[in-house]
Amino acid sequence: MRSPVLRRRPQAWLSLLVGGGILPTAAGQYRGDPGCPCVDWASALDEHLDLETGLAAYRDTGLNQTYFYPASYGSFSCAPHDEGLPPWCEIIVGLPAPSWCAKSWCFINPTQCDKVFEQSYYWPGANLHFSYHTCGDQNTFSSWFCDGIASEASTKTTSLVTVADVVEQYVYATRNRLEAMEAELETRSGCSTVPLCGCRQCVCHAPFKELMDFSAAAFWVHPSQTVTSKQQCFSHELANTFTRVAGAEYTDRTRVAQQYFAEQVAGAFTMWPAMDWCPARDNPLFDFRLRPWYAAGSSGPKHVVIVVDISGAIAADKAQAIRDGTVAAIKTLHWQDSACLVLYDGTFRLSSPIRGGPSILSYADAVAAVESDGGRFQKMNDTVRDNLVEWAQQAFDTGGDGSSTLQAALNVAIRALESASAESPSCNKVILLLNSGAVAETDPSGPVDFSSLVEILSNTSTVVFSYLLGDTADATVSSQLACGTGGVLYRIPDGEQQQKTLLNAIAGYLTYFSTAENRCQIQWVDYADAATGTRLVAACVPLYNHSQTWLGPKTLVGVVCTDMNIIVPIDELKSYPGYDELNERISREAQRCGPKWVNETGEPISQEERECALQQLRL
């Protein structure tokens, strides 16, 4: 789409612009705050000026597409310069433009600006910066509220719930536009990104306790992965919208807030603000797909039982992978999940809300414990999650000598789910089974009969994801359990990559729920920032690949999130009227269950299409 063609600027005027002269603006045009005046872009973008049309040519890197912007774009005066312009703000039926498209801004000189500003991603290498705040645009919260009172500019019905609406709108707009670009991004290359690990432009910022750059977003992919052009170009587009949202809303650089995205295929990550952070330096197995916010964005609330074989059937060379896989599974649990752990080796260890080391129980005692204690389930938060990890590490050290009483362990898990569901129903019931395929010939729960167990699990809509370690592991029972409940069997081969393969597979179970539910709703995540301990509440939503031709559920591309703190700290809102209503709204939306196995129009898919989707997950 081309903007209306403007006349070419007179050459003498161009010379004046390139020379850095300041020209008067038309009457009524605002040049920005004196502490951060609007400037001309010509010296930076003269090479991008199309002399034939007089328009500024924005060439989309790596894509055979050029967008033409007015020659006055961003220059000299405040205006909603992006309104109606591609690729983000053009009017597309069914795709509302982000609200920043209608906000006034202008280019500024970062060395002569005392307002919040951001870096422009439209013209890489031009070193252009822009500011909404020099043009008088307040962030959403400031424009509505002043000292806890709704401002005259807003109606008396303005409530804090509206802040959640704005955050959701930003996340939905980002999701919708990127999904629309997804097919095009397959062909792109050469997009510029700022590295997360090794950010040279980042400087020390005390509130975050990190080296930061608030004018940019940063990109990271695990050092063991090969970076693809699509990942870089996806990150480039995210950086553009992230900095626009930050420019419009982020007014206080002591306020901890972030926007971020992780990709499903390999865990590639983009975040604003940029920081100098190497996630895999201290933990080589670090994976953003195993973070609670990613799980929340891609799956609804769940009751999860993690069942782990710690018997002598687990060879020494697989023990560490089993440990890492268990910890990874715990770390995927988000604040609307509840979970318990069952570790077995002829005896049983059950996680408990009561702090302390693992107790070794008989089968009868384990069943009695889960039937009388809410299934031993715990509602997740950061503290509970950390305690479960610590408990699991201790429990592993107590096992290893007994037999692989898998049937009994699953019976304990089933009783636990029954008990937990009676107290608090959940959208999904899940068993994550980490084992070597070994099954004891005799079992304390009775004659070995996995067909009956599969029937019970299916009748209670419990899905089993089985992680089978070893090239020669017998898959008979694991396959029966996973396929018989509509779940997935992941075979984890031996070798140096076993741990990494297992962690990828752990992340894969979330894809099941995003595929089954075809989620399009916001999921709110309440968590504490790892570096500062600041309470954050983020709106997260999955992105799907809509370019596939079959009519079944779409495949998950990744999850994008925006913290409410980018507008206002959640804890600051406690003193405002309507906080309880806002908190209730966030909690209610976080507990929503999506429809299962439907297509994009909400119609149930056929059994054949469902099996096809599951087969894709099982590959």
C-alpha positions, 0 to 999 in steps of 0.5 A, a space after each residue: 500500500 502506498 501513501 498518497 504521493 507528495 510532491 518532491 521537496 525543493 532541492 534548496 529545502 533538502 539542502 537546508 534539512 540535510 545541513 541540520 537547519 531548523 525550519 518553522 512549523 505551520 501555525 498550531 503545530 506543536 514542536 514538542 516539550 522544550 526539554 526534548 524538541 522534535 527534530 528533522 530526520 533528513 540527515 539520517 534518512 536522506 538516502 531513503 527519500 524517494 526523489 521521484 515521489 518525495 516520499 520516505 521509502 521504508 524497505 522491509 529488510 529481506 522482503 520484497 516489499 517497500 512502504 512509502 511514508 509521507 516526507 513529513 513522517 515523524 519530523 518537526 512536529 507532533 502528530 499521530 504519524 503512524 495512523 493508517 500506515 503499513 505494516 502495523 497501522 494500516 486498516 485491515 478488516 478484523 485486525 484492529 490496529 494497536 492503540 499506539 497507532 493513534 498516539 502523537 509522537 516525533 523524532 528527537 535527538 537522544 542527547 537533547 531529550 529529558 523525556 522517555 524515548 525509544 529507538 526506531 526499528 523501521 530504518 536499521 542503521 539510521 540511529 533514529 529515536 522517537 518520543 510520545 511523551 514530548 508530545 504531551 501523551 501521558 500513559 494510559 493510567 496517568 491520563 485516567 487517574 490522578 492521585 487515585 481519582 478519575 480525571 476529568 478526561 475520563 468518565 466517572 465509570 472509568 475503573 481499574 479493570 480498564 487498565 487490564 483491557 488496555 494491556 490485553 489490547 496491546 497483547 492481542 494486537 501484537 499477536 494478530 499482526 504477527 500471525 498475519 505476517 507469519 507466512 511472509 516471515 518464512 521468506 525473510 532474511 537479513 533482519 537486524 537484532 540486538 543480542 541479549 547475551 553481549 548487549 554492548 549498548 546496555 548500561 548499568 541500571 540499579 532498579 533492575 540490577 542489570 545492564 539495560 537499554 530501554 530504547 531497544 528489545 533484545 534477541 536470544 537463542 540457545 548457543 546449541 541452536 542454529 539461528 534462523 532468518 525467520 527467528 531473527 525477522 520475527 524478533 525484529 518485528 517484535 522489537 518494533 511493536 515492543 518499543 512502540 508500546 514502551 514508548 507510549 506507556 513506560 514513563 518511569 524507568 525505576 518501574 520493573 516491567 517487561 514484554 517478551 516472546 518465546 518460540 515453540 520450535 527451539 525456544 528463541 526469545 525476544 524481550 524488551 527492555 534489552 539487557 546484557 544477560 546470558 541465560 545459558 551461562 549458569 545453566 546450560 539447559 536453560 529453556 524459556 519454554 519451561 518457564 511458568 509464563 510460557 505454560 500459562 500462555 499455551 495451556 489452561 489450568 491443570 491438575 498435574 501428577 508427575 510420576 517418576 521411576 527412581 527404582 533400580 531399573 533406571 540405569 546410572 547414565 539416565 539418572 541425571 536426565 530423569 532428575 533434570 526432566 522432573 525439575 523441568 516439569 515442575 518449572 512449567 507449572 503456573 499459578 493456576 496449576 495444582 500438582 503433586 509428585 509420586 516417586 516410586 521404587 516399590 515404595 513411594 514418596 509423595 510431595 506434601 504441603 508440609 515442609 520436610 524431607 520425603 517420607 518413604 511410604 508403603 502402597 497402602 499408606 500412599 493411597 491413604 495419604 492422597 485420599 485423605 489430604 486433597 490428593 497432596 496437591 499444591 497450588 503453584 506459586 514461586 515459593 511452592 515451585 521452589 519447594 517442590 524442586 528441593 523436595 524432588 532432589 532430596 527424594 531422588 537421593 532416597 531411591 534406587 534399590 527397589 522394583 519398578 512398581 508402575 501400576 501401583 504408582 499410577 493407582 496412587 496418581 489416579 486416587 490423587 487426581 480423584 481427591 483433588 478434583 473433588 475439592 477443586 475441579 480443573 480444566 485438565 487432568 494430566 499425568 507426566 510419566 518419566 520411566 524406562 519402560 520397566 514393569 515389575 512382575 508383581 505389584 502391590 496394587 494387585 494383578 498387573 492389568 494396564 488395560 483397566 488403568 487405561 479405561 479408568 484414565 480415559 473415563 476421567 479425561 486424564 491424559 498421560 504423557 509418557 517420557 521413555 528413556 533409552 534406545 532399548 526401553 520396552 515401549 509396550 506399556 508406555 505406548 498403551 498408556 499414552 495412546 490409550 488416553 489420547 496423550 503422547 509417547 516421547 521416546 528419549 534416545 541414549 547419547 550425549 543429547 539425552 538430557 536436551 532431548 528430554 527437556 524439549 519433550 517436556 516443553 512439548 506437552 504444552 503444545 498438546 493443550 494449545 493444539 487441543 484448545 486452539 486457545 485465543 484467550 488471554 491468560 494472566 500470570 502472577 509472578 515475582 521478577 527473578 532479579 528484584 522480587 517485584 510482583 508482576 502480572 502479565 497478560 500472555 497469549 499464544 500465537 498460531 500458524 494460520 498458513 497451514 491448509 488443513 482445517 484442524 487445530 493450528 500449530 503453536 508458534 509461541 507465546 507473547 506476554 506484556 506486564 501490566 507494570 509497563 503501565 502501572 505497578 500492580 501493587 500501587 493499584 491496591 490504594 485505588 478504588 476498584 482494585 478488588 474488581 481488577 484482581 477478581 477479573 485477572 483471577 477469573 480470566 486466568 481460570 478460564 477453560 478453552 473448548 477442546 478440539 475445535 477448529 478456528 470457527 469453534 466447530 468440533 473437528 472430526 475424530 480423523 482430524 484429531 488423530 491427525 493433530 495428535 500424530 503431528 505431535 507424536 512425530 
